[in-house]
Amino acid sequence: MKRLKFMKDKEFDSGESIVQYLELERTARPGHEQRRVNVDFPAWMISQLDGKPSVWALPRQSLIKIWIAEKLQST
C-alpha cells in the first residue's frame, strides 16, 4: 500500500495524470448540492422571457438560473 501511494505521489509531482486513481463517480462540489423548487411566474414574464433573444441560445431554466446567480452575487 505504501509503495502504491509513493507511486501516485511521484506521478502527481512529475505532472502525470492520476485520473485512473480517482473515484470520479463519487465526486461532488461542496456547497453545490441541488434542490428542486417550483416558482410560478406571471404569464407576462414568461412571454417576455420566451420573446427575448438569448445570446447564448440557452433554455429558459438556464437563463433564469444565470440571472438569479448574477443578482445574488451582486448583492
C-alpha angles and dihedrals in degrees: 000000000000091000091053091050090050091050091051091049091048092051092047093048092051091052097251122144115269095180091115089067096051126095096226095174089065098049120123137169109235112235093019100090112139128235125186118238131178119219125184115212126193114255092247091059092051090048091052092045092051092045095050111097108236112223090205096041090237128164117256094255093054092048091052091049092051093048093048092047091050091049093048092049093050094054 
